[in-house]
Structure formats: structure tokens, C-alpha cells
């Protein structure tokens, strides 16, 4: 048998900006008389939805070492079977890339961004073979100043430049997003690790402030898991846009999508705008995943089947716990005040309390059904599903409180995660009972009833008890409007309930969501309706709630709307607004400080 070359090689080039096209050339040594199978993943690890990336492949050609064509027969939507060939096989194909997200691939006049799951074909049976990627300089006018940002391994002189990059195997290859274009890279160091904030898309941000704040977050996370850092170099690859939001964790980097004008400016040096607070929380969240998801993970996701869904009940741990610590880290590093953090925690609790889906779907069901329900939300989602991010964060808060209370302060959720990290280092992956086993076997605590209720039923979490242990009080108020996130007291709250969220349009407002058991729901208002008048008054985004508030209690108002090109009128009964918005206040300063300051 002819010896196989030690690696699978890819060549990557941007060949058209107007056409949004990459060209990829893949080469490998063929096994004699073997019908090789090529495939492209249908999903990207960390984002649990089948996205069918192969739909963007065009003009796939296969040739042998003599340049003769090899037949490639399509087996299914993402798989090709090749005729047998001797020697080197070369596969050339183009990929359409115009999805401005952090999950796929995108080409514009300023940069090209890609995830390997969207571009690099996998050779069946050679998953453990090392891979090399030659990133070529585009031969396109206007790209002369483009550079490369990726956490793929390379020689020191290649960093930020074109040339050869390498990975240990296919799974490693697809875990390093690649940015080719014009961008700013702002280096900083924390915990003996080199970091870079990479900003593409243009900005007027105070980058010195951002990297100073990120340094505190990164140092906290490394110390949290008790040193050393599992990475020597890490990139925050950030695609800046007018509007958009997203983050996706990777083994040595993260890809972020964020509104450029929500980053802090030089004239905001003494402010913490909500948009910047959210950005820091997003960065905190994704870097925390460096431990929790990218290394510690459910066994089913260690070597995932990239052709189909991979089910797990454990996303409440990996996304929920991370969603608890992302904001808490901002407080513990001094980047936000206690008041600011309690607003964020109050918003998490408000979001859960207002969501009737928590009464219909358990958090383990939410994890398992992420593929079809959480990631494919429709008009019913607001009423029928619970988020494993949201409820997982509130559950983590409760678990932290209960562990500390039952152990008289000896243990905390911090200790549980560190024990999980030690187990990972001993080559132990998590199962559905890993968290429970640490609590019972290592901490010697009995929280079985809590876990049964919190994980496998739709019972309410013991929030009042858990908040009280940390010195916090639970407060209720009515919402100001249906866009009110809660989290803080307010004087301009609503007298009456509407029950739908909406956005402004040229004529009236467009309905985005309708919550059940509300006046809007009972009136038959639907998602997509364009509301144009209440009685004789034209509706705008600014006055809708005011008109509802000033109608007489228990009266009926007539709402005029457009639905599917037809004019309709419905009757809405005016009802008192419920107190379903939550905010927290401090009842015991000592207890709060002990919780905040816990290492």
C-alpha cells in the first residue's frame, strides 16, 4: 500500500467579493481501490441547530494526480462518494459566504470571515489526521491591506499573515475561526497568557479601556479555575456591525458579533453604558467557556457526530452556569457596582418569572430539545419553552446559595466547578448526574429534592429562600411597558396590561410576541399584525401603552389592525397590570459582601 501523506492539506482563497465566494482546494493521498467519502458538517459545535452548510457549496470538482477527472457522486445533502483513485486526490470547490453571523461564513468589501464547519470538507476515516491550511492573499483590488486573524497554529513569522496554518485533526481544524481583512488587533496580557482584541468592521471605541477591562475578566477566570491557563494565546474576534448580537466559543478564541456604537467611546470614560456592560458580559461568558464546554463537556460532545443532532440534557450546566458567572464576574472584578449587578440578576429573574413556558417545559427538556425548539423559535416560543440559559443562570444562583447554606459556608458553586475541572484533568467527562454526585459524594450534602424539582419538573425554584441567604429581598412591580426588562425600581409603571411586544413601522406598530393570559392574547392579536389605531387614536411605538393606561378599567377598546393584507378590528378588555417585574434590594450588607467576595 502506498504510504499516506501525513496530513490533509487545504488551500483557502477569497476569489470574489461581489459574488461572496471562497475557493477551497483540498488534497490528500488516496488509498488504492478505496471509495473515499467527503462530507461537510450540518452544524457547528456550540450552536445546537442543523444549518446545512453544504447548501452553499458550488462547482465541486475532483481530480487525480494526473489531472484526470474523478467522479464524485452525491450521497445525501452534505456527503460525496469518490471513485477509487491512486495517488494524490485534489478536490476544488467554491463556497458562497454571505451570512453575517458568527456561525457560518461571510465576505464583504472590508473582510472575509469563516468557520471551518462552513468550508472544510471532512475525509471519512481520516478524522485524526493532521490538517494544514494555506491561507492565500486575495488577488483582488482593495485587499492590499488585508491580514489574517486566527488561533490556528503557525510559525511565529506567520502570525497575522498569509501562509501555512496547522491543526492536530479535523475537529481541531474547525474549532478556529478565521478572519481575513482589515482589522485592529489590540494585544494585552493576563495570567501569563497572550490575548488580542480583534475588531473588524470599523469603530470609534476606546480600545485601551476595553482591553484593560478584559484583562481583569480573563485574569479572574484563570484564577477561578486555579491556574494555569489552558491556552497560551487567545483571540476575541469581533465583527462590528450596525445591529446584531452573538457569541460562539472556540478552543482558543471566540467569535463575536456586536453593534459598533455600543462599545465605549473616549468621551464615556466615566460611564458604564448598558451596551458596554453587555459586551463585557458576552466576553466573560465566552472566555468562561474555555473551561466549561470547550474542555469540560458531556461525553456525547467529545467526538460529536457532525452530520446530525447530538442530544444532551446537560446544557443547563454549560450555558446556565456560564450565564450565572458572566455577570457575577463583572461585579467581582469591580467593573460594575453591586447595584448594577443586582439589576442584571433581577432582569434574569424577571425574564424567568414572566415566561409561562417555565410551567410547561423542564430545564432538562429544554436542553434536550435545543435543536428543534430553543434554536428554532416561532410565535409560540414565548409561551411554551424555557431557556436553559435563563433558568440555568437562576438555578445556578439558587444552587450556589443552597450549597453555602447547607455547608455553613464551607463549600460553594465555585468549589463545584473546580471539582469538575479536576475531574476533567483526570479524563472524566460529565454525565447527567455529575453535578449531583459532587454535591452528595464530595460535599456530603443532601440536595436530592432540589435537583429532582429543579431539573425534572416545572416547579418553581426556591428563590425567596436563596435570595434571603445572600442578604437580598425580592420585590415586585408592574412593568413600564412590554419591553421593560425589570431589575430595578421604577415610578412610571403601567396601570393596565397590554401583553404584546412590538416595534415601530411606517404605519403603526408590528407585533413581535404575544404572551398568553393577557388582554392582547385574549383579544386575538397575532404575531405579525400591524396595529394602527386604538378607538379613534392612531397608534405609535411611543403612545400605545399610554393609550392602554388611560382607558377605563374593565372597558373595551377597539383596536384596528392590518393582517395579511386585510383590515380587521378586535375588542380588547382593559385589565390591571400584574406585578410580574422583579427587582432586588439589599437587606443584609454583610451577607451580600460575603457572597460577592467569595473566591
GUVEXLUM-315373 format. One record per residue: x, y, z of N, C-alpha, C in turn; residue in one letter. Coordinates in steps of 0.001 Angstrom, whole numbers, plus 500000, padded with zeros to 6 digits. Example, Ala and Ser with C-alpha at 12.3 -4.5 7.8 and 13.67 -1.06 7.14 Angstrom:
513190494310507800512300495500507800513200496700507800a/512850497750507080513670498940507140512900500030507870s/
//
This chain:
500849498804500000500000500000500000500881501241500000x/500512502225499206501246503481499179501073504200500509x/502186504683501070502116505388502346501300506670502190x/500430506913503148499609508111503101500424509318503540x/500186510471502910500869511680503347500418511997504766x/501268512627505578500973512779506999499900513804507313x/499385514491506330498371515496506626497425515658505449x/496258516204505761495311516622504730495525518115504539x/495650518537503291496003519925503014494824520669502372x/494650521897502822493627522776502258494302524076501820x/493835524615500723494235525951500288492980526814500279x/493068527994500893491900528856501080492146530214500434x/491188530648499623491352531933498947490000532626498802x/490006533937498960488837534758498646488935535120497170x/487976534674496361488096534893494910487106535917494367x/486069536254495132485113537257494650484434537926495830x/484551539254495874483822539996496899482376540235496466x/482116540697495232480710540857494813479936539539494830x/480627538443494492479969537139494489480015536437495821x/480752537010496787480877536446498134481360534994498074x/482474534784497385482944533424497123484331533158497698x/484423532044498418485706531434498753485983530325497737x/487258530049497495487637528831496784488533528018497699x/488216526737497799488977525821498641489511524694497773x/490781524392497949491379523216497319491838522281498424x/491380521058498370491705520038499365492493518929498677x/493574518481499288494349517386498691494734516369499751x/494734515108499339495102514015500248495552512829499415x/496265511929500039496727510724499365495644509663499443x/495308509097498320494233508114498254494731506726498620x/493859505979499259494123504564499478493687503808498222x/494514502931497693494176502214496449492845501477496548x/492068501587495484490791500871495367489799501227496480x/489959502414497011489079502829498111488174503964497644x/486884503818497910485933504870497564485837505857498738x/486566506940498634486606507909499727485278508653499850x/484946508994501084483736509740501393484130511124501919x/483562512159501326483750513530501789482423514064502314x/482496514882503364481261515463503897481557516808504542x/480525517610504656480611518881505365479662518815506556x/480067519333507714479170519295508878477830519962508584x/476807519497509302475496520133509175475252521130510302x/476143521138511306476012522078512421477398522419512946x/477471523478513733478735523918514304478688523724515812x/479665523051516397479667522845517849479520524162518615x/478643524130519608478349525321520397477059525995519999x/476550525666518814475286526218518325474435525045517864x/473435524700518677472772523405518548471555523478517624x/471890523579516331470860523629515298471471523145513991x/470739522301513282471192521845511969471045523000510982x/472160523401510376472171524569509496472467524224508034x/472827522967507776473029522508506392473991523409505622x/475217523521506114476216524390505490476547523971504060x/476348522695503737476707522206502396475868522844501296x/474758523461501647473927524108500621474672525241499932x/475748525732500555476500526852499985477690526418499133x/477896525096498978478990524610498130478549524614496667x/479401525171495809479116525181494366480359524741493607x/480147524179492419481239523820491496482304522944492162x/481898521780492639482855520841493231483433519942492140x/484764519938492008485467519107491033486547518298491733x/486752517056491268487756516173491859488662515654490752x/489980515666490997490961515202490009492008514311490663x/492579513399489853493663512565490364494997513272490150x/496112512553490433497436513177490371497834513572488952x/497167512985487952497458513321486558496538514416486020x/495638514884486874494705515913486441493448515373485814x/493296514043485811492098513428485245490928513556486222x/489763513770485660488576513952486488488185512657487195x/487794512787488448487281511669489248485813511946489539x/484983510957489331483556511140489562483273511266491058x/482477512274491405482022512467492781480505512367492789x/479981511320493419478536511093493463477982511583494799x/476953512375494731476369512899495957475501511832496610x/475790511549497876475089510504498622473888511082499354x/474072512245499950472976512952500604473273514446500534x/472567515237501298472663516695501173474047517245501482x/474899516472502154476195517005502587477346516016502392x/477119514944501620478105513871501506478339513500500047x/479622513272499688480010512859498342480866511593498421x/480625510666497497481453509455497387482291509556496118x/483604509326496251484522509468495127484855508117494517x/485039508115493200485546506909492542486947506591493068x/487334505309493087488696504957493522489747505623492638x/490854505998493258491965506616492523493254506317493258x/494347506240492523495660506017493125496401507344493247x/497155507486494321497959508686494499497156509846495048x/497648511032494798497035512223495379495720512567494690x/494745512919495513493439513373495039493301514853495389x/492804515631494442492601517066494663491128517406494457x/490551518057495444489145518465495397489101519992495397x/488453520569494415488344522028494325486867522414494321x/486524523382495134485127523799495205485049525244495676x/483921525855495392483658527219495830482538527211496863x/482591528200497757481599528306498826481043529724498846x/479735529822498778479060531122498884479020531530500352x/479421532774500647479554533213502037478945534601502214x/477702534640502670477067535939502881476095535866504055x/476550535262505142475766535151506372476506535925507457x/476047537146507745476705537963508762476302537450510140x/476989536410510568476783535827511886478108535232512322x/478142534687513512479371534060513990479303532538513843x/478297532041513111478111530597512990478488530057511622x/478667530923510638478835530448509273480019531140508606x/479787531776507450480854532450506707480280533684506032x/481152534693505863480679535986505361481819536704504654x/481531537250503485482505538059502745481871539403502407x/482584540484502727482164541823502320483397542574501823x/483245543847501549484366544605500997485418544955502044x/485148544684503331486102545012504389486818543790504947x/486172542647504878486795541441505429486051540200504963x/486694539062505198486070537750504996486207536984506304x/485123536374506736485114535616507992484585534224507719x/485150533243508393484659531880508188484872531004509406x/483975530055509551484166528914510433484491527706509566x/485367526839510062485765525676509285484621524756508942x/483579524744509776482414523901509505481694524315508232x/481901525537507790481258526019506568482096525797505325x/483408525526505495484292525493504327485096524218504138x/485508523566505207486475522486505066485789521121505064x/485855520444503918485299519096503813486077518128504698x/485360517158505220485947516139506085486138514854505289x/487293514207505455487588512941504791487273511810505752x/486270511029505407485821509947506282486953508955506556x/487070508555507823488100507608508213489444508236508504x/489568509524508247490838510220508485490633511395509454x/489703511230510369489360512322511281490514512726512186x/491428511782512460492542512070513362493806512507512631x/493731512621511327494897513036510544495143514531510714x/496386514959510926496683516394510999496261517114509724x/495888518368509874495442519181508735496303520435508619x/496543520850507390497265522094507132496432522963506202x/496448524267506463495687525218505658496627526307505158x/496671526474503854497439527559503243496466528700502950x/496543529761503745495667530917503546496358531869502580x/495740532050501425496367532819500351495898534277500349x/496777535134499910496447536550499788495522536746498592x/494366537378498768493447537569497639494072538433496545x/493837538050495314494307538837494165493187539766493722x/492727540605494653491577541472494418491955542896494809x/491688543838493940491957545241494239491176545672495478x/491864546356496372491232546814497601491531545945498801x/492191544804498573492510543898499689493996543939500045x/494695544951499555496149545004499759496527545053501240x/495677545645502073495991545780503497495325544710504361x/494738543725503722494099542661504489495150541793505185x/494783541321506376495647540426507149494820539232507626x/495431538377508427494774537154508897494763537126510423x/493595536845510998493467536632512440492855535263512675x/493572534401513343493077533071513701493941532511514813x/493382531607515587494148530948516646494731529616516187x/494609529295514897495283528112514367496789528226514586x/497446527093514765498895527077514988499636527477513718x/500747528183513899501586528566512766502962528947513284x/503880529131512367505201529626512737505087531086513182x/505964531518514097505863532891514624505794533965513554x/506539533785512461506563534813511425505263534868510621x/504407533858510766503154533811510004502000534469510750x/502120534653512074501037535232512865500577536554512253x/499270536707512073498619537858511453498855537929509941x/499483536894509353499803536968507935499326535771507149x/499559535811505838499205534712504951500261533615505072x/499855532402504721500787531293504774500146530060505360x/500971529174505896500505527860506336500160527853507824x/498978527328508098498498527121509464498181525636509621x/498193525152510851498024523710511048497112523417512233x/496584522193512223495751521706513326496055520241513564x/495721519766514754496034518385515123495173517382514377x/493932517769514076492985516864513430491815517694512910x/490809517016512367489697517754511766488898518543512804x/488599517928513967487843518648514987488589519885515457x/489907519779515537490711520942515909490656521999514806x/490704521559513562490674522485512427489436523371512449x/488285522790512720487037523549512641486748524340513911x/487670524285514878487468525000516143488265526302516209x/488719526784515064489485528034514999488926528902513877x/488013529828514170487504530713513115488636531529512506x/488442531955511272489464532694510532488871534003510030x/489581535091510281489219536409509774490320536882508835x/489943537245507616490881537777506623490365539153506223x/491128540194506491490630541513506137491359542626506849x/490714543789506871491242544926507624490642544888509019x/491492544966510022491026544928511402492079545551512303x/491635545932513484492555546371514528492795545204515470x/494040544988515856494330543992516884495024544700518039x/494418544601519204494923545281520390495353544214521393x/496656544044521597497139542976522471497056543362523947x/496898542366524789497031542550526233497408541211526843x/497838541243528076498300540025528739497601539870530076x/497257538654530407496647538345531699497000536915532063x/497389536700533292497677535357533802498624534587532885x/499703535242532479500735534622531638500182534118530308x/499127534738529839498506534367528563498447535593527661x/498759535396526380498667536483525405497250536541524835x/496660537712524894495325537935524355495389539017523283x/494405538981522379494233540067521416492747540326521218x/492391541586521308491057542026520921491128542405519450x/490379541695518620490390541921517172489059542558516789x/489125543746516191487920544487515827487879544703514321x/486870544139513671486670544312512230485333544992511997x/485260545812510960484003546465510627483967547945510938x/485030548488511528485100549916511809484524550274513162x/485171551249513851484711551614515190485302552957515592x/484767553528516677485339554707517328485485554405518815x/485880553195519130485884552699520504487147553093521255x/487006553163522569488131553361523482488750551989523734x/489649551581522852490187550217522917491072549999524135x/491731551048524614492565550900525812491702550530527014x/490527551153527118489622550823528222489102549393528094x/488734549023526878488183547679526681489202546615527070x/490428546740526586491431545712526893491800545720528368x/491791546893529000492045546951530441490971546192531211x/489721546358530791488614545652531449488649544153531143x/488953543802529896489047542383529539490177541696530299x/491251542419530543492368541848531302491906541391532684x/491067542184533334490549541827534659489666540584534578x/488814540534533561487917539381533392488714538109533140x/489673538182532230490454536997531868491288536513533048x/491899537450533776492690537071534951491801536400535998x/490584536910536160489643536306537115489340534864536748x/489018534612535492488626533262535085489779532272535245x/490987532689534875492138531790535023492359531470536497x/492286532485537348492459532262538789491320531415539347x/490112531643538834488942530897539309489171529395539182x/489729528988538047489989527560537822491400527158538266x/492006528045539070493225527724539819494452527498538945x/494619528326537927495870528356537162496385526946536812x/497203526790535780497489527814534772496379527871533735x/496470528838532858495507528940531765495674527754530822x/494569527199530319494678526087529363495097526535527968x/495196527842527746495620528364526442496801529301526642x/497673529366525651498801530300525705498506531573524921x/497547531487523988497160532643523165495665532551522908x/494976533693522998493519533694522862493094534969522138x/492143534820521192491653535950520405490167536201520662x/489815537468520861488421537908520850488154538498519460x/487729537646518517487493538080517137486097538696517065x/486041540011516856484788540744516971484407541380515643x/483266540964515116482708541553513898481744542654514328x/482110543892514045481284545021514447480305545367513336x/479076545671513726478006545894512754477097547000513268x/476111547351512476475157548372512894474232547824513970x/473750546628513756472929545947514760473139544452514593x/473103543743515669473355542307515642474027541906516934x/473897540648517272474452540183518544474726538692518444x/475857538278518991476143536849519042477527536577519579x/477697535387520080478997534935520542479073533432520414x/480219532921520010480411531480519885481803531125520374x/481836530190521303483090529789521928483889528850521041x/485211528962521140486125528065520446487269527702521384x/488104526783520963489113526208521844490144527235522311x/490501528200521443491494529221521801491068530606521336x/489790530780521115489286532072520638487779532093520791x/487224533260520528485776533371520415485464534274519236x/484333534032518596483839534907517534482627535655518072x/482654536984517937481608537836518481481022538710517379x/479736538962517459479049539918516585478416540957517492x/478729542254517248478263543256518215478083544618517543x/477089545413518022476889546760517461478087547662517776x/478661548259516754479898549039516931479717550223517872x/478544550851517855478368552055518665477931551754520098x/477850550467520452477628550092521845478938549908522597x/480057549973521895481351549949522569481637551339523135x/482401551427524230482616552733524876483504553644524029x/483188554933524087483992555938523394484887556660524404x/485819557427523903486718558181524777485958559188525632x/484828559705525116484069560692525886483131560037526901x/483233558705527062482415557998528055483289557346529126x/484438557942529384485419557316530271484873557036531663x/483942557849532131483424557684533492482062557009533528x/481626556506532391480302555888532307480425554388532065x/479387553657532438479257552250532080477929552091531352x/477898552424530055476650552283529294476163550834529303x/474856550656529220474298549303529231474883548453528111x/475073549060526932475602548300525804477002547789526058x/477826548583526724479188548138527023479183547088528128x/478326547266529108478195546246530155477819544903529538x/476920544923528573476522543689527897477684543096527116x/478493543945526476479653543444525736480639542752526672x/480927543353527813481845542732528771481279541409529286x/479973541368529512479336540126529944479454539052528875x/479276539444527607479413538500526498480832537950526434x/481826538819526543483223538366526526483508537458527714x/482994537821528884483157536999530077482552535618529863x/481362535598529286480651534343529012481470533441528096x/481931534001526986482630533171526001483982532690526518x/484709533530527259486002533074527774485818532034528874x/484750532122529663484453531100530675484249529743530015x/483713529760528801483515528515528049484840527825527707x/485949528534527790487248527904527533487434526690528432x/486886526752529627486910525612530545485609524811530422x/484495525513530575483191524859530668482528524826529295x/482744523795528534482219523458527206483351523035526289x/484406523865526199485478523526525264486395522443525817x/486411522258527109487194521164527692486291520269528535x/485759520775529622484713520014530314483478519989529421x/482944518804529169481790518720528271481085517385528453x/479833517283528000479146515992528016479878515000527113x/479837513749527486480554512725526727480117512689525268x/478833512924525009478320512849523640478938513923522746x/479456514995523346480034516085522557481550516016522475x/482156514952523009483611514818522917484036514593521471x/483409513629520816483635513386519384482256513414518716x/481721514604518504480339514723518037480151514205516622x/478954513716516365478547513368515007478094514659514340x/478878515147513400478608516448512789477562516390511685x/477045515194511426476042515046510370474617515193510886x/474436515132512199473079515160512734473090515706514161x/471902515799514751471760516290516105472471515367517102x/473050515963518141473668515228519246472982515690520528x/472213514816521143471329515239522230471988515111523603x/471715516080524464472180516045525846471204516820526723x/471056516361527966470230517078528943471042518097529732x/472339518242529428473245518962530322473522520413529948x/472829520977528980473122522359528600472794523340529723x/471935522944530655471658523802531811472920524034532637x/473840523075532617475125523257533301476003524195532486x/476208523846531233477232524503530431476859525925530031x/475600526160529723475180527522529406474590528233530622x/473892527488531469473284528105532644474308528582533657x/475244527709534044476277528109534997477116529253534425x/477436529160533130478225530222532497477464531541532518x/476142531482532333475328532697532348475205533284533749x/475423532488534773475465532999536148476778533725536400x/477875533114535968479183533684536271479578534827535340x/478978534935534158479411536011533253479181537388533869x/477979537622534409477698538910535051478352539013536426x/478321537923537192478898537946538540480379538307538496x/481066537878537441482483538214537287482688539716537150x/481792540401536456481916541854536316481849542535537676x/481018542009538557480926542546539917482176542216540723x/482601540965540662483729540533541493485057541148541049x/485127541620539822486343542290539353486251543807539495x/485138544304540027484993545733540251484623546536539024x/484228545869537948483880546586536720482487547200536794x/481616546610537595480291547185537824480020547199539323x/479061547993539725478700548121541137477741547011541557x/477563546884542861476579545927543375475192546260542848x/474855547544542825473549547966542309473363547537540858x/474408547710540055474336547329538644474175545823538501x/474911545058539301474794543599539215473405543134539644x/472874543715540712471549543296541168470482543621540127x/470714544666539348469804544943538229469846543800537220x/471052543330536884471188542233535924470565540949536462x/470808540656537739470223539453538336468702539578538391x/468213540761538720466770540983538726466158540814537350x/466886541202536312466402541007534944466329539525534596x/467334538753535024467287537301534789466053536701535445x/465803537087536691464662536525537418463350536996536793x/463279538267536400462064538789535750461768538031534464x/462807537795533679462633537083532413462058535695532652x/462526535044533705462017533710534021460586533780534544x/460318534720535435459010534799536083457898535152535099x/458222535965534096457190536393533150456930535346532072x/457802534349531996457744533341530937456913532141531391x/455712531999530848454861530877531249455389529540530742x/456353529567529823456964528323529368457659527560530478x/458042528258531554458694527577532684457747526594533365x/456441526778533146455442525894533740455096524716532834x/455740524650531640455390523621530660456572522763530237x/457787523262530419458975522549529955460032522592531050x/460564521431531414461637521403532410462940521859531771x/463916522160532597465183522663532069465976521567531363x/465819520317531793466493519227531080465812518953529747x/464494519115529692463795519009528404464226520132527470x/464388521321528018464849522451527213466222522171526623x/467114521589527427468450521234526940468355520215525811x/467593519178526038467483518087525065466867518568523753x/465873519440523866465138519905522684465706521185522081x/466926521555522469467525522795521956467522522835520438x/467757521697519814467887521616518357466630522058517623x/465483521740518183464235521988517459463365523070518089x/463620523406519352462737524368519999463466525671520364x/464541525585521142465222526825521532465844527528520331x/466461526768519435467135527375518287466215527599517089x/464976527137517182464028527364516085462720527898516658x/462827529037517302461672529591517990460685530209517005x/459413529970517278458344530551516475457453531388517378x/456270531713516909455377532591517662454965532002519005x/455030530681519139454594530044520383455685529985521443x/456926530276521057458052530059521964457930530859523253x/457457532095523161457383532949524340456483532349525418x/455573531479525030454624530896525981454894529438526324x/455739528760525533455792527304525660457161526699525925x/458235527484525897459546526924526208460218527757527289x/461178527129527964462001527834528939463440527785528448x/464178528845528659465563528925528204466494528272529215x/467344527349528743468335526757529649469437527752529996x/469585528805529205470477529907529600469877530641530801x/468654531113530626467992531940531622467689531165532907x/466918530083532799466605529316534002467863528676534567x/468807528311533687470057527735534162470841528698535025x/470835529990534666471532531003535462470861531182536819x/469522531227536829468801531392538091468959530138538948x/468928528972538310469163527713539030470564527703539648x/471557528170538903472928528215539419473016529112540645x/472332530257540597472290531145541760471700530417542968x/470583529735542750469940529005543847470846527901544379x/471485527167543479472365526081543897473549526621544691x/474108527736544264475204528371544999474759528704546418x/473575529281546540473040529648547850472799528420548722x/472187527385548153471863526187548934473116525440549377x/474124525365548501475380524708548877476029525451550036x/476088526766549940476715527539551013475915527436552307x/474597527470552187473755527402553380473880526052554068x/473776524963553309473829523631553922475210523275554445x/476247523831553842477612523514554285478145524538555278x/477276525450555726477692526525556640478866527321556076x/478818527551554773479835528366554133481102527640553756x/481166526337554005482392525589553691482566525411552186x/481466525214551465481522524974550024480647525984549286x/480879526094547983480087526976547124480051526389545724x/479326527051544840479301526610543445480681526757542813x/481465527721543279482856527838542814483591526515543000x/483454525945544199484156524692544514483652523547543647x/482359523561543348481802522505542500482429522547541108x/482546523734540536483140523845539204484615523471539218x/485306523810540279486721523432540367486871521921540495x/485932521291541177485953519829541264485675519218539896x/484760519800539141484516519342537773485777519485536925x/486524520563537122487758520786536367488814519747536732x/488910519415538000489854518359538419489453517021537811x/488153516762537760487688515519537141488037515488535658x/487881516615534980488244516691533564489724516392533382x/490560516962534227492000516743534117492362515285534381x/491463514576535058491648513137535272490913512326534207x/490549513000533103489908512354531943488500511850532231x/487789512541533099486406512180533380485473513185532706x/484603512711531848483618513574531206482349513602532048x/481473514550531766480288514678532598479141513824532071x/478298513407533002477056512727532663475910513500533306x/474702512963533209473536513699533693473530513901535201x/474358513140535928474370513239537389475683513771537949x/476547514297537115477870514718537586477791515798538656x/476956516806538444476826517879539429476248517337540725x/475194516527540610474570515964541797475548515089542580x/476376514328541870477320513430542541478372514206543326x/478828515317542794479806516128543533479177516676544807x/477945517163544697477265517724545866477077516667546951x/476664515457546550476388514417547548477643513691548008x/478538513340547083479684512497547432480882513289547933x/481134514453547373482301515251547766481941516244548865x/480810516927548701480411517918549700479593517312550839x/479110516079550655478293515388551667477040516191552023x/476376516724551001475152517490551200473980516763550555x/472807516939551115471602516311550573470744517367549878x/470898517460548573470088518376547772469296517609546721x/469033516345547004468344515495546030466968516047545678x/466226516508546687464886517033546421464957518276545539x/465946519130545793466111520327544959466403519941543521x/467334519020543307467691518632541941466508517993541217x/465787517112541898464635516470541259463614517508540806x/463366518477541673462382519506541360462891520470540297x/464118520959540470464648521999539586464947521486538189x/465367520218538084465808519688536796464716518961536031x/463855518263536732462954517331536053461476517667536206x/461175518802536801459786519231536903459696520695536492x/458483521199536533458266522617536237457935523391537508x/458304522835538652458086523521539925458901524810539979x/458437525740540797459167526996540957460459526763541740x/461487527518541407462742527468542149462567528179543493x/463305527767544533463159528372545871463857529728545961x/463416530661545165464126531929545029464129532756546304x/462989532840546982462920533689548172463912533223549223x/463971531908549450464913531341550423466354531616550013x/466649531409548745468034531540548280468489532997548256x/467604533889547864467939535309547915468160535756549351x/467312535277550244467426535661551649468749535261552264x/469259534085551906470534533633552473471675534556552067x/471590535123550877472630536046550414472322537500550785x/471308537712551635471015539058552125470222539919551170x/469442539293550296468688540027549285467188539848549476x/466435540865549087464981540808549153464391540885547754x/463273540200547623462521540041546387461448541127546350x/461377541926545295460354542966545173459644542845543832x/458339543121543843457540543059542625457003544444542273x/456881544694540988456214545901540493455596545594539139x/454744546482538691454209546324537338455256546793536327x/455129546308535106456061546698534051455730548100533541x/456749548795533040456509550103532422455823549928531074x/456256548928530339455655548540529067456143547127528770x/455776546591527637456121545199527371457568545009526946x/458335546093526853459769545997526597460578546136527884x/459903546346529005460561546532530300461230545227530734x/462541545257530980463287544062531371463258543814532873x/462777544793533653462806544642535096464192544899535653x/464398544461536900465717544560537506465923545760538398x/465078546790538274465226547963539125463856548588539357x/463767549363540442462500550008540751462202551065539697x/460936551412539576460526552400538578459258553083539057x/459126554352538716457941555106539128456896555194538025x/457339555055536793456419555215535650455935553866535146x/455431553043536053454973551716535650453550551784535097x/453161550708534436451866550683533748450719550457534720x/449608551126534455448385550876535208447686549637534669x/447736549505533338446994548432532681447936547593531826x/447545546353531610448376545418530849447950545378529385x/448939545277528505448661545041527087448970543584526753x/450232543176526871450553541755526731451252541350525460x/451686542323524661452418542007523433453593542966523304x/454672542469522736455793543349522398455700543685520918x/456302544807520547456101545314519194457244546245518822x/457302546574517532458290547541517058457617548528516122x/458224549683516008457658550749515188457746550417513701x/456731550809512955456743550713511492456270552055510931x/456281552175509606455843553430508990454391553733509329x/453609552690509507452210552865509886451939551980511095x/451837552587512269451555551816513465452738551020513968x/452428549891514605453474549030515164453239547596514711x/454321546848514596454239545443514216454409544581515458x/453521543623515652453546542760516830454633541699516671x/455486541574517690456593540618517668456292539367518480x/455680539545519645455352538427520527454058538742521261x/453288537698521544452058537852522318452101536855523466x/452049537358524692452085536480525857450671536000526195x/450572534717526535449260534157526834448721534708528152x/447412534575528318446714535044529514446884536547529715x/446914537272528610446996538733528655445870539309527801x/445548540591527952444496541190527122444757541062525624x/445997541249525198446302541141523767446039539730523260x/446426538747524045446230537335523681444738537027523588x/443987537441524614442555537143524644441790537904523561x/442331539027523114441682539789522037441927539167520670x/442840538206520601443129537547519334444199538225518506x/444949539127519113446058539763518396447130538718518122x/447693538748516918448648537733516492450005538349516156x/451031537510516253452361537921515810452291538287514330x/452868539418513975452845539887512590451766540908512305x/450764541018513186449733542039513000450365543431513030x/449808544326512213450228545727512262449095546517512907x/449309546994514121448287547724514869448348549192514469x/447205549745514079447220551116513553446389552097514383x/445413551620515173444609552564515956443969551873517150x/443828552647518237443008552259519380441867553262519448x/440646552753519267439486553625519102439797554633517987x/439716555937518275439958556912517205441396557401517152x/442277556829517998443637557344518116444631556477517341x/445446557137516518446484556415515788447531555883516761x/447974554652516529448975554016517386450375554327516874x/451253554655517816452686554740517531453419553909518575x/454697553698518343455509552947519301455528553639520663x/455435554966520654455556555733521895454250555861522666x/453108555763521964451863556071522682450975554871522958x/451308553695522449450402552555522607450113552274524083x/451165552144524894450947551827526304450227552967527019x/450505554207526609449815555357527209448317555293526940x/447943554939525727446525554813525392445863553705526209x/446563552594526393446027551496527211445890551943528660x/446909552631529170446892553078530569445740554028530859x/445365554829529879444355555863530108442944555439529737x/442784554209529307441438553682529090440837553287530443x/439537553220530501438858552901531761438987551412532073x/439316551103533331439468549716533759438192548927533460x/438367547718532911437286546785532561436487547220531329x/436859548333530723436180548745529492436760547985528305x/436102548117527172436612547532525935437064548646525003x/438244548447524412438694549383523378438753548624522059x/438593549354520981438636548741519653440005548982519028x/440661547897518655441968548003518017441816547699516536x/442230548633515717442217548452514263443590547962513831x/443604546970512955444883546377512570444839545887511128x/446019545649510596446174545031509286446784543656509480x/446160542647508851446650541269508949446563540620507574x/447710540233507064447760539546505772447033540336504689x/447241541649504690446649542489503657445191542839503865x/444634542454505017443229542740505299443109543649506520x/442109544520506489441801545386507626440874544642508577x/441223544646509874440389543979510873440280544856512110x/439256544584512911439096545255514196438790544216515263x/439442544375516432439219543449517542438944544252518806x/438271543612519745437966544243521030438963543755522082x/439543544700522819440493544368523883439952544894525203x/439870544010526196439370544383527517440510544909528379x/440317546056528975441345546699529796441400546028531168x/442588545537531520442774544859532804443950545470533559x/443925545315534872445013545817535718446314545101535384x/447386545838535338448696545243535057449164544431536257x/449602543193536043450105542378537149451501542830537574x/451859542529538801453202542847539299454129541675538991x/454574541608537738455399540483537311456811540908536921x/457190542124537314458563542578537099459288542564538443x/460498542024538453461229541774539696462405542735539828x/462608543234541033463862543918541344464296543521542752x/465588543610543000466179543134544246466713544299545059x/466619544174546368467207545159547274468026544437548329x/468971545164548911469869544595549917469225544706551290x/469101543562551974468576543535553337469680543311554361x/470773542684553945471877542358554856473194542601554125x/473815543742554388475058544107553700476161543089553926x/476245542551555123477318541601555446477186540335554608x/475960539808554516475732538587553735476030538817552262x/475628539974551742475888540286550335477385540362550072x/478121541035550951479568541186550758480291539849550854x/479820538973551733480438537644551837480241536852550548x/479061536948549979478771536244548719479588536823547576x/479592538150547462480327538796546371481818538505546466x/482356538533547669483796538401547845484308536989547897x/483419536018547697483835534616547805484775534241546664x/485925533663546987486877533203545968486431531870545398x/
//
